Amino acid sequence: MTSIRSIAKLETHIPGFDHVADGGLPMGRTTLVCGTAGSAKTILAAQFLAEGIRHGGGSGVFVTFEESAGDVRQNMMGFGWDIAGWEAEGRWAFVDASPDPDVEPLIAGDYDLGGLLARIEHAVSRVGATRLSMDSLGAIFTQFTDSATVRREMFRIAVALKRLGLTALLTAERTAEYGEIARYGVEEFVADNVIILRNVLEGETRRRTMEILKFRGTPHHKGEYPFAVINGEGMVVIPLSAIELKQKSSDIRITSGNDAMDGMCGGGFFRDSIILASGATGTGKTLLATEFMAGGVGLGERCLLFAFEESREQLFRNARGWGVGFERMEQDGLLKVNCAYPETDGLEDHLIRMKRTIQAYRPQRVAVDSLSALERVSGPRGYREFVIGLTSFIKQQEIAGLFTATTPNLLGGESVTEAHISTITDLIILLRYVEIYGEMRRGLTVLKMRGSRHDKDIREFTIDAGGMHVGKPFRQVTGILAGTPRHASGGELDVIHNLFSNE
Amino acid sequence: MNEYVLRLYVTGQTSRAARAIANLRQLCEIELQDRFRIDVIDVLEHPELAEAERILATPTLVRQLPPPLRRVIGDLSETSKVLLGLDIWPSAQAGPTDTGPSRDGDGATPLE
C-alpha cells in the first residue's frame, strides 16, 4: 500500500459540528455551505471564525458580499461575539465587498475581480489568518451581471485560498430545500466539500438541519442532523445517530422508591437503565416519577425532574398529597425541579437545555414527566430524534432515567412514544385503567426488563396519602392491556370472589 | 487646471490593465485636452488603497473630481459608456458643429 497522506481536519469548535464532521472541516480546503434564505448560513460563517479565535485556533477573515461589515458586527453581537474587539486586536478582518448604495458602477468593457483578490490576500497577511469565510456568493453574482466572468474569477479566488493554506467556508443560496445544490452553479468551482443547511417547515414548526453532502477523500457522518441557533452561543449541532452505543452496563440495583415495585422488578431498577412508564391520564405516572425521585433522595442521591405538564406549585402540592416533601429535598440540594411548557421552545432547544441542565447538576437520576407532552411541538421525525438524543445522552451519563408517556386512549392503547423508544428502554412499566363491573380500578405490569427476571402479573394498585400501594394480581380477567378487560370463565360470583385471590 | 482627477485601479502589468490605461488616455486627450490628471494604482502594490476605496473589479476607474464620485468598471473599451459613466458630454469633434444639449457646461469649451 502506498502511504498517501490523508486529509487533516481542522477542529471548528462549533458545538456538535466536529462530531458530525468526524473531526472538523478538511484543513486547507474550501467547503461550500448551501442553504435557503434564513437557514443560518451567515451565522455558521461567522461562528467558524469566532470559535477559531475563542479557542486559540488562529485569526480569521470575513469576506461579506451581502451585508455590510457594520451589519455583521451588530447582528453577531447577540451571540456574544465581540467582532469589533477582535478587529482591534488584529484577530478578525473584514473584506467588505457589499454593494455601495451611493455609487452605482457602470460597466464599460472586460474586467476581472483582481481588486477583491488583492484585498483578501492583504487582509489574510495583515491578521495572519488561517480561517476565512465568504458570505454569500449569490450577492456577487447580482453585483456583477456577467456570471461567466464572476464564475471564472471565483474559481481563481478559490485556487488562491488553497495556495494561501486557508481553511475556508463559502456560503451560497439555494432556491429550494430539496433540489439543485446551489444557484449560479457555484458548486462547479468548490465541489470538494459541500454542506447543506435546511430550515424546513414541518407541520407548523421549523426544523433546522445540517447535512454534510460530501467531504472528498475524508470521512463524515451521513444524513441530516438537527441544530439550534441559540442566543448568546450561536449554532449548536445535535449529533444524534452519531452517538455510539458504547455505554457500560451495570448490575447495581437502585430503588424505584416503592418496595413493591422493586419486588416486581426483581430487586429494583438497574442503575444505568432507561425506564418508560406508560399509561392514560390519571393512571399514576406522575406519582411513579415522584416516588422515583423520593427514593433517590432518600439514599442521598441527586435527582432531577423535568416537568412539561404541570407547574412547580402543582407538582409540589401533588407530592405533598402523596406524603413526599419536595420543598425540603430542594433545600437539601438533592432535588432540582425544572418546569417548562413544551411550546416555549423548539425540541432542539429543549434538548440542548436539558443536556446542559444534566451536565451542570450531575444528577444520579433523572425523570421526565411527560415525554409525550413534547410530542405536540414537533413533527414525528423531529420528535423521534429528540427522544433518541435524550435517551442516549442519559445513558452515556450512566444514570437512571425515568420517562413517562401518556397514551391517547383511556383503556389500553399505545403511544407514539412507546413506538419510538420501546427498543431503547431497558424497562417498560404499563399503567392501565381496568374496568370491572362498573368500577374503575388501576393495574400495572412490568412489560419488559432487560437483564433481569421480573413479575409477569398485572397487579392492582391504589393511591392514597401514603403514595402508591401495589396489591394482588388480577386473576381471571383478560384483555386488560388491550383495553377490553373481560373475565375469563366461571360464574359471576366466582369471578368476583376469585378476582383477588386473597380477598 | 486639473478639473478632472481620475484614478484607475488595475491589477499588475496585465494586457487588460495596459488596454484600460491606453483607452483612458486617448479618451481624455480627446475630450478633456489638458484639464485632467490620471493616477494609476496597482492593487497588488497598494492593496490598502483598494481596501479603502472598496475596489472589487479591476480595472476600476474612479472619478475623484469633480464631485460626486463616479465609477466605471472594465478595460474602458466601450467609449460611449465610459463617457456616460464619467458624465462627460462628447465634444463636437465627431460630427459637424453639433451644438448639442450642453447640460452643465462641461463641453462648453469653444474650439474655434
Interface residues (C-beta under 8 A of the other chain):
Chain A: V95 D96 A97 D100 D102 V103 E104 P105 L106 I107 A108 G109 D110 Y111 D112 L113 G114 G115 L116 L117 A118 R119 E121 H122 A123 I140 Q143 F144
Chain B: Y9 V10 T11 G12 R16 A20 N23 V43 L44 P47 E48 A50 E51 R54 I55 L56 A57 T58 P59 T60 L69 R70 R71 V72 I73 G74 D75 L76 S77 E78 T79 K81 V82 L84 G85
